Amino acid sequence: MSIDLYPEIVLSGDRTPDIGPEIEELCDEIKKACKGFGTDERRLIKAMSKDQDTRTKIALHYESYKGKNLEKLVDKECSGDFGRAMELLAVTPDVAEARLVRKATKGVGTTEKLLYTIICGRSNADIDAL
């Protein structure tokens, strides 16, 4: 049995979803968290740790709303494992998982455990999106 894990936005291919004021407020919070010297990590986490549908809308809307690429902003502001996790939250889920598949298969050998968690139990629609 498999279920669709990606939000409808990803499965439909609609990269211009309807954006409400909540998404713009979250984009503003992300910008404020990254403004000035240092990063307000708690504020950034609070803004980016929403449900998958909301995170997808933020990832798709941020650049057109704020004029900066969200992934590049997060890469600049955050480092280490925390930075890598935040970068994965800054992109759509299909892109994040494609990068994890690439990481798991890059170089000699593969990291099967990572591949299993990404691929097993996915619907055909999710695999197509991935």
Secondary structure, DSSP 8 states (H G I E B T S, - for coil): --B--S-HHHHHT-SS----HHHHHHHHHHHHHHSSSS--HHHHHHHH-S-HHHHHHHHHHHHHHHSS-HHHHHHHH--HHHHHHHHHHTS-HHHHHHHHHHHHHSSSS--HHHHHHHHTTB-HHHHHH-
